[in-house]
Structure formats: structure tokens, C-alpha cells
Amino acid sequence: MKTERQKMAAGEWYTCLDEELEALRVAARSAVHQHNTLPPEDRGTIAPKLRQIIQAKNAIIEAPFHCSYGVNIKLGDQVYLNAGCIILDSATVTISDQCQLGPNVQIYCAEHHQDPIKRNDEGLEIAHPVYIGKRAWIGGGAIILAGVTIGEGAVIGAGSVVTKDVAPGAVVVGNPARPILRTE
């Protein structure tokens, strides 16, 4: 029998009301609190507790920042997350080398059950990974939904809601985000 954490990692329906998952969220909240409240000279690029749970090479996370678990976040070399970024990492979130995320970018991996009893009483949700390829630029206030892959060198316009995969080098804008033609 799989644990709820194993189901979550496998992309199956799981209950987020599980004790093990709650303990992971509590640890993440503590790490995020430290990151968001330490003076910049003491915090560094990523506060000590947050650095223990997030897999990061040479990354900078500005405060404030929020994540659900942290253990599912993988940041490549020279990744920059501007202030106000939120990563709800119920599944793996990979942000590859040299990506830049503007202020208030939000990444959501979980989808809640549509049946109100299963959603509210049982806490059922399913999570899908998000992958952002090298040198992608995500404009401020963009929202990236569960299961989306953003190709290498893609640009997501500020305020866009990304509901589908984005091809490498594409520029997308709007709600839902759609490709635009480059003027070069």
C-alpha cells in the first residue's frame, strides 16, 4: 500500500490532509519564514533552512517567497526568482539554468478534485510536474499551471496564465497564454 506522499510523487490521487505531508509543509513554512524575515546580509541568496530543502545550484531567491514543500523544487545554475514568487510544489518543479522569474510569478502543481465532497472532506488532489527549460524568462505575475513544460529560451509575458506547453523559443502572452509573432 502506497503512502499519500508516494501517491503524490507518482502523479496519482492522494489526500493532502495526510500527517506526513503536513509535517513536510510545516518544515517548509519554517524555512520560508526564516528566508523571508532574515536581514538580507544574513539570508544570502537562499536562507540556510530553505537551502536544506530546495535543490539549488547557484540560485537567488528574493524575499518574500513561498513554497508548499520545497523538497520538490530543483533550481539550476544562475536561476533568479524575483520577490513574491510562489511555488506550490506538490510535484517536481524544475527550473533550468539561467532562468529568470519576474516578481509574483506563481507555479501550481496540484489540481483539486472537482467533486466538492472529495475535494473538501477528503482533501483529494493530484499533482503534475512543471518543467522550465534553460534561459526561459517568465514575466512578472505570470501563472504556470500543473503539468506545463516551458521550452528552452521561451518568454512568458507578464500576467500570462500558462495552461499548455510552450515550445522552445516561443513568446506567449495572455489568458490563456498564446504565441505571438516575433517582430525581429
C-alpha positions in Angstrom: 0.0 0.0 0.0 1.4 3.4 -1.0 1.7 6.3 1.3 0.0 9.6 0.4 3.4 11.0 -0.3 4.2 8.1 -2.7 0.9 8.6 -4.4 1.6 12.4 -4.8 5.1 11.7 -6.2 3.6 9.1 -8.6 1.0 11.5 -10.0 -1.9 9.7 -8.5 -4.9 11.0 -6.5 -3.8 11.5 -2.9 -5.1 13.2 0.2 -3.3 16.3 1.2 -4.7 16.0 4.7 -2.1 13.3 5.5 0.1 13.7 8.6 3.4 13.1 6.7 2.5 15.7 4.1 1.5 18.2 6.8 4.9 17.7 8.6 6.7 18.5 5.3 4.5 21.6 4.9 5.3 22.7 8.4 9.0 22.3 7.8 8.7 24.3 4.6 6.8 27.1 6.3 9.5 27.4 8.9 12.2 27.5 6.2 10.2 30.1 4.2 9.6 32.2 7.4 13.4 32.3 8.0 14.1 33.2 4.4 11.5 36.0 4.4 12.5 37.5 7.8 16.3 37.3 7.9 18.1 40.5 7.1 19.5 40.3 3.5 23.1 40.2 4.7 22.3 37.2 6.9 20.0 35.4 4.4 22.3 35.4 1.5 21.0 34.1 -1.8 18.9 31.5 -0.1 18.4 31.3 3.7 20.0 28.3 5.5 16.8 26.3 6.3 15.4 26.8 2.8 18.7 25.7 1.2 18.5 22.5 3.2 15.2 21.5 1.5 15.4 23.0 -2.0 17.8 21.6 -4.6 19.7 24.6 -5.8 23.0 25.1 -7.6 23.8 28.8 -7.9 20.4 30.4 -7.5 19.0 33.6 -5.9 15.6 33.7 -4.3 14.4 37.1 -3.3 12.1 37.6 -0.3 9.3 37.2 0.1 9.0 33.7 -1.3 6.6 30.8 -0.6 6.5 27.1 -1.4 4.4 24.2 -0.2 7.1 21.6 0.4 10.4 22.8 -1.1 11.7 19.2 -1.4 10.2 19.0 -4.9 11.9 22.2 -6.2 15.1 21.9 -8.4 16.8 25.1 -9.4 19.6 25.1 -11.9 22.7 27.3 -12.2 22.2 31.1 -12.3 18.4 30.9 -11.6 16.8 34.1 -10.4 13.4 34.2 -8.6 12.3 37.8 -8.0 10.3 38.9 -5.0 6.9 37.4 -4.3 7.3 34.1 -6.2 5.1 31.2 -5.1 5.8 27.6 -6.0 3.2 25.1 -4.9 5.4 22.1 -5.4 3.2 19.1 -4.8 5.0 17.6 -7.8 8.5 18.3 -9.1 9.2 21.8 -10.3 12.4 22.0 -12.4 13.7 25.5 -13.3 16.7 25.0 -15.5 19.9 27.0 -15.8 19.8 30.8 -16.4 16.1 31.1 -16.0 14.7 34.4 -14.7 11.3 34.7 -13.0 9.8 38.1 -12.5 8.1 39.3 -9.4 5.0 37.5 -8.2 5.3 34.5 -10.6 3.2 31.6 -9.4 3.6 27.9 -10.2 0.9 25.5 -9.3 1.4 21.7 -9.5 -1.8 20.5 -7.8 -5.2 20.1 -9.2 -8.0 19.6 -6.7 -10.8 17.1 -7.2 -13.9 18.6 -8.9 -16.3 16.8 -6.6 -16.8 19.1 -3.6 -17.0 16.2 -1.1 -13.8 14.6 -2.3 -12.1 18.0 -2.5 -13.2 19.4 0.8 -13.9 16.5 3.1 -11.3 14.0 1.8 -8.7 16.6 0.6 -8.2 14.7 -2.7 -5.8 16.3 -5.3 -3.5 15.2 -8.0 -0.2 16.8 -8.9 1.7 17.1 -12.2 5.3 18.3 -12.6 6.3 21.6 -14.1 9.4 22.0 -16.2 11.0 25.2 -17.3 13.9 24.9 -19.9 17.2 26.7 -19.9 17.2 30.5 -20.3 13.4 30.9 -20.2 12.1 34.2 -19.0 8.9 34.3 -17.0 7.4 37.8 -16.8 6.0 39.2 -13.5 2.7 38.0 -12.3 2.6 35.0 -14.7 0.8 31.9 -13.5 2.0 28.5 -14.7 -0.4 25.6 -14.2 0.1 21.9 -13.4 1.8 19.7 -15.9 3.2 22.5 -18.1 6.5 22.3 -19.9 8.1 25.6 -21.0 10.8 25.1 -23.6 14.3 26.4 -23.7 14.6 30.1 -24.3 10.8 30.7 -24.2 9.4 34.0 -23.0 6.2 34.2 -20.9 4.6 37.7 -21.0 3.8 39.4 -17.7 0.4 38.5 -16.3 0.0 35.5 -18.6 -1.7 32.3 -17.5 0.1 29.3 -19.0 -2.3 26.4 -19.3 -0.4 24.4 -22.1 3.1 23.5 -23.0 5.2 26.3 -24.6 7.6 25.5 -27.4 11.3 26.3 -27.2 12.0 29.9 -28.2 8.3 30.8 -28.3 6.9 34.1 -26.9 3.4 33.7 -25.3 1.1 36.2 -23.7 -2.4 36.5 -22.4 -5.0 34.5 -20.5 -4.8 31.7 -21.6 -1.2 32.3 -22.9 -1.0 32.2 -26.7 2.0 32.5 -29.0 2.8 35.9 -30.6 4.8 36.5 -33.7 8.3 37.9 -33.2 8.9 41.3 -34.8 12.6 40.7 -35.5 
